[in-house]
């Protein structure tokens, strides 16, 4: 049996956020969704909202706010010691619904076998991934000890499973951002026995990426992109008629993968142009963790590196606005070292800036490295339920979506200038004015209502619990000063809505 020896490469100042230590079979069963979650099957694909470029719409004129948990193995099964462990996908969908989430990402991992980075001096076991896109028919043995791939023959089971899981999400009222590739796996998880299909030793077609990150760092079409393009078209053929789909090319790919990312964005757009449905195409930050390339791309949405995304996402060389879906996987590394209130700050401040958010949720994976996910009673690294530490984050996204659905979000824009905290979304149109303000540390707030001479209903929300408390009605026409009914130093949400019927 061929033996492989591997040591992790030194990481020179870059911390990678998608590291998994153990994957297993069991996921918690969640109860029925909260009553506030008005879910129904998704029937219309998203497209840009012409009246407010911060958001997508389903065509009815309303803004669709996207937010939710994602985890690594909701599509492909992973497992140690060569034994993959299926996830309970229905339980995962129930978890999303129970927390009022409506968006997740479907990961596609390129490596049949990969290493986790060690938490001690001893490396953890290799991980096996299944299913994979191509048939393993040989002749010949790949570097992972299994038959070589035939890149001209797709594994239909892979695509059938992909369709089934995206369809389940759509029926549950949840949008699915489907990765074509990750890119990050080639950056940090390659080793001599990984069996990567696009390396010459692992396929019968003579296609060779040259090793390392060669499959994503080319600058012109070649034999590798021919295979990748065919795969992307197959994915699109598989999912095109499902309205809950968004595409995303890659995440944390090498810094010099810009040509490759742009190429696949173009492939997706051009191929879908001749299909019944067209879906938004996304682009996540590269491993450089900068916005270089994202804003100037033809992507419809981006997952940037900035912790708090700006209130505008225009590129210098590209006029189209990018819907900004800030993903903690890229922009909030080591969030587990912060207290819950600081975690909430990330989601609420991004919301006030007109941006949407995703949480890289470890879910039931016991992830002791840096205390990232200390889920209870783990067996072989997998727990019967999630670490309750992350309920704060899961709840926060649901609370935000509750307000996004309740408000006329399509008419609201970032207006930090109206609030002393600098974090506000507002619609200042007379007769329908609404303002939501976030106070990261609570305290007395000043709100500039000088442009709206009308009475307002006042509501406070405790972001820790989700509990709401009515406040004394306020009147516009000037600057008002209000204090939340919570303990000093606790974050608070203030929601003001113009009263159409004047109080007597």
N, C-alpha and C positions, 0 to 999 in steps of 0.2 A: 504494500500500500504506500502510495506516495505521501511523504511527510512534508509539511510546510512549517517554516519557522518565521515568526513575525514579531516585530516589536513596534509599538505605536510611534509615529513620527512626533518630533517635538512640535508643540503648538506655539508659534512665535507671536504671542500677544493676541491671537484671535481665539475667541471662545465659541464653540459650536453648540447650538441650542437643541438640536434634534437627536441627542444621544439617548439611546435606549439600552437598558441593562438586562432586563428580563421580560419576556412576553409569555402570556399563558392563555388558558382556555376559558376562564370563568369571568363573567362580568356580572355586576349586580342587577337584580330585577328591580325596576322602579315602578311605582304606582302610576295611576292615571295622571295625566297632565293637570296642572293647576287650572282652575276654572277660568282664570284670566287669559289663558292661552287659546285664542280663537284660531284653531288650525283647520284647514281644509286642503284638499288636494290642489297642487299648483297646476294651473291649466295654460298659462301664457308665459313665454320666456321674458326675461328682463331685457330692457334696453335703456339707453340714456334718457333721463328726464330733462327735456329741453328747457323747462322753466327753472330748473335748479340743478346744476351739474354735480352737486355733491352726492346725488343719489341716483339709483336706478328706479324704473317704474315698470309695472306690469301692463301698462297701456291704458289704465283707467284714470290717469292724471295724478294718482297718489304716489308719494315717495315710499319705496320699499327699503326699510332699514335692515341691514344684514348683520347678524352677530351670532356667535356660538362657539362651542367647544369643538376641537378636533383632536384626534389621536392617531398614532402611526399605523396601527394594524387593523383598521376597520374594513379593509379590502383584502389585502394579502395576509395570509397566516404566517406568523413567525414562531420560531421556537429554537431552543438550545438542543445540543447533542443530536442534531439531525432530525428532530421530531417537531413538526410544526403543531401549534396549538390554536385551534379555531376560536375566534371570539364570538360571543353571543351578540350578534349584530342587532337583533330586535331589542335587546336590553339597552344597547347604546342609543338607538333611536328613541326609546322611551325616556332615557335620561335627558336627551336634548329637549323633548317636548315638555317634560316635567319642569324644566328650568326656563321655559319660554324662549328657547333658542330656535332660530330658523335658518341657520347656515352652518355647514361643516365642510372640511376638506377631505377628499379621497386621495390618499397617498398612493404612489406607485414607486416601488423601490427596485432599482435596476439590478442589484447584485443578488445572485442566487444564494450566496453565502457571504457573510460579512462579520467583521470583528466589532465588538463594543470596545470603547476605551476603558482601561482598567480603573477601578476605584482603589485598588491596593497594588502591591508589587506584583501580584499574580494576575495575568490577563483573564477576563471572563471567557466562557465558552463562545465558540462561533455561533452565529445565528443562521438558521436556514429559512428561506422565504419561498412561499408557494401560494398560488400558482404564478407562472411566468408567461409572457406573451407568446413565445414560440415553442414549437414541438421539439422535444429532445429525442431524436431518432437515430443519432449517429450517422454513419459509422464513426467509431473513435470515442475516446474518453476525454472529457474536459478537465480542467484543472481542479474542479471540486469533486472529481471522482465519479461523475455521472456522465451519461451519453452527451455528445456534442449537440448543439442546437442546429436546426435547419431554419435559417432566417427567411426562407420562402414559404414556410408553413406555420400559420398562426395556430395557437392553442385555443380552440373555440371555448373551452371551459373557462378560460381566463375572462374572455369578453362576455360570456353569458353571466358569470358572477358579477362583473362590473355593472352590467345592465340591471340585474336584479336588485342590487343594493342601491343604485341611484334611483331606480323606480320606487323602491320602498320609501326612500327619503321624500320623494316627490308626493307620494300618497299621504305621507304624514305632514305635509306642508313645510318641508325643509329643503332649502336650496343646497346643491352639491357643487363645490368647486373641485373639479377633477384635474389633478396633475397629469401632464403628459410624462414628465420625468421629474426627478428631484435635483440632480446635479450635486447636491451635498454629499451623497454617498460616494461619488467618485472622488471628491475632495479628501475625505477622511477615513473611509471604511474599506478601501481597496487593499488586497493582500494577494500573494501569489496563488492561493487556492480559491479565489472568489468565484471562478466560473463565469465571469462577466460575458454575456453573449456576443458583444461586439468586439471582443479581443480575438485575434486570429486563432489562438490555441483552443477556442471554445465553440467554434462553429465550423460547418462543413462548406461554407460558401466563399471562403477566401477573404472575408471582410475583417479588417484589422484596424483598430483604433490607435494602435501604437502604444497602448498602455497608459496608465495614469488617468489624466483628464482629457486625453486626446479626442474622445467622442463628443466633447462639447466646446472645444477651443479652436475648431477649424475656422477659417475665414472665407471659405468658398465651398460650394457643393462638392461632395465626394461620395465614395461608396457607403460610408457610414450614414451620411444624411439621407441617402436613398432609402436605406432600411428604416431610419427614424421617420421619414416622411410617410412611408407606407404604413407604419404603425400608427401615426397620428391620424391618418385618414381612416384606418380601421376603427380606432376609438370613436371618431366622429360618426362613422357609419353606424356604430353600435348604439350611440346615445342621442343622435341628432333629433329624433322625434320626441324626446323627453324635455318638457319645458322648464324643469328645475335646474338645468345644467348651467354652470359657468366653467370656462376653461382656465387653466393656469399652466404656463409652460414649465416652470422650474422654480426652485428656491435654493438660495445659498449656493448657486453654481459658481464656478471659478470666476474671478474678476475679469478674465479675458474671454468670457463666453458671450459677449454682447452680440457678435454677428450671429451666433447660433440661436440665441433667444429671439432676436429680430426675425430671423429666417422662419422659425416655427410659428411666431405670431402671424407672419404673412401667410404661411401654409394654412393655418386654421381659418383665417379670414377668407382667403380665396376659395378654399374648398367648401366652406359652409355657404358661401354666396350662392352656390347652385343647389343648395339643399332646402327642404321645406322650412326649417327653422334656423335662425342665427342666434348665437349665444355670445355674451361678453367674453373677451379673452384677457387674461391677467398675466402679470409679470411681477415676481417677487425679487427683492434685493439679492444681489450676488454676495459672495463671501467677503467682498470689500466693505460691506455694510455702509454703503453710501447710496445716494439716489442717482448716481451717475448712470445714465442710460435709461432709467425707468421713465422719467418725465418726457424725454425726447422720443420715446418709442411710440408705436402704433397700438399699444395695449389700451384696452378700454378701462381697465382697473389695475391698481398696483398695490402691493404689500411692501411698504417702504421700510427703511432702517431706523428712521427717526423715532425716538420714544413718543413724542407728541407730534403728530403730523401737522403741518401748517394748514391754515384755513383755505389755501388755494394750492392746486396741484397742476400748474401749467409748466410745460417745458420751454426752454429758450428757443428751441428749433422746431417745436411742434405746437400748433395752436390748440389742439383738442385738449379739453380738461380730462383728467383721470379721476375716476371715482376711487377714493382712498379707503382701503380696508386694512387698518393697521393690525398686524399679526404679532402677538407677544412672542412668537417663536423667533422672530428676527429683531424686534425692537425693544423687548423687555427681558433680556437674558438675566438670569439670577433674580427674578422677581420673588422667588421663594425666600430670599434673604430680607425682604421688606415686610413690615407688618401689614395686616389686612387693610387698614385705612389707606396706606400708601398704594397698595394694589388697586383699591377702588379709584384713587386719583387718576390712574392711567386710563381707565375706561371712561370715566365721566368727563375728563378734560378733553379727550379725543372726541367724544360725542359733542361737547360744546363747540369744538372746532369744525363741526360738520363732517366728521369722519366716523367710519364704522370699525368694529373691532372683532378679532378672533383670539381665542385663548388656546395655546398649545397645552392641552390638558393631558397629564400623564394617565389619567383615568385609573385603571386598576393595577397599573405597573408599579411594583415596589421599586422606588428609585432612590436609594440611600445616598447616592453621591451628592454631597453638599446639602443633604436633607431635603431634596427637591420634592419627593413624594413618599412620605412615610406611611403608606397605606397599612391598615391593620392586619395582623395575623397572616403574614405572607407564607405561602407554600411554594417553594421553587421560584420565589420572586414575584408571585401573583397573589393578590389578596381577594377575599370574598366581596370587598366593597372598596370604594375610593377613600383616599385620605380626606377626612372631614375638613382639613385645612383649606381645601380648595372650594368648599361650598360657598364661601364668601364671594369668590370670583364668579362661579357659575350663577349664583343668585344675582350678582351685580349686572351681568349682561342681560338677564331677564328683566330686571327692574327698568333698565334703560330702554329696552325694546318696548316695555309697557308704555312709557311716556312717548316714544317715537310713534307708536301706533295710535295713541290717544290724541296726540296733537295733529295739527295740519302741517306735517313736517315738510311737505312740498313748498310751503310758503315761508319756511324759516331758514335763516342764514346766520352764520357766526357774527355776533355783535358783542364782543367783549368790552367794547367801549361803553355799553349801557350799565355795566355792573362793576362795583368796586373790586370784585375778585378777578375780573378780566376773563371770566369763563361764562359765556351766555349764548344761547340760541334765541332768536327773536323773529317774530312777525309783527311789524309795527303798522300794518294797514289798519286805518280807522274802522271800527266796527267788528274786527276779527283779530285784534292784537293778542298775542301770546308771547310770554317770555319765560324761558327756563334758565335758571342760574345755578351754577355749582360753586359751593364754597368748600375748598379742600380741607380747611381747618375750622369751619364754622365761624362763629362770631357775628357781630353786627354787620349787616350789608347795606350798602347804598345802591339804589337803582334809579337810573335817570329815566323818568317818565315824562320829561318836559314836552316831548313831541306828541303825547297822547293825552288829551284832556278828557279822561273818561274814568269811571270806576272799575276796579279790578277785584275779582275773587282771588284769595291768597291761599295757597296750599304749601305746607312743608312736608318733605319726605325725609325720613331717616334712612340713609343709604345702607346702614348696617343691618337693619331689620326689614326695610321696605314699608314700614308703617307710615301712614300719612296723617297729618294733623291740620285741620282748617285754621287759618289765621284770620285776624280782623280784616275786613275789606279795606282796600287802599284806594286812593284817588290819584290819577295822573295829573299832569300839568306842571310837574316839577320833580325834584329829587326826593325820594322817600328813603327813610331809614327803618330797617326791620331787623329783628333778632330772632333766630331760630329757637324753638322750645326744646332744645337738646342741651346736653352737657357741654360746657365750654371746651373748645378744642376738637370736638367731633365734627366730621364733615356733614354737610347739609345740602339739600336740594330745595330750591324755592321755585314754585310754579305760579305764575301770574296769568290770569285769563280775563280779558275784557268782558265786563258784564253787559250783554246786549239789552236785557231788561233791567232798567235802573231800579235799585232798591227804593222802596217807599219810605 
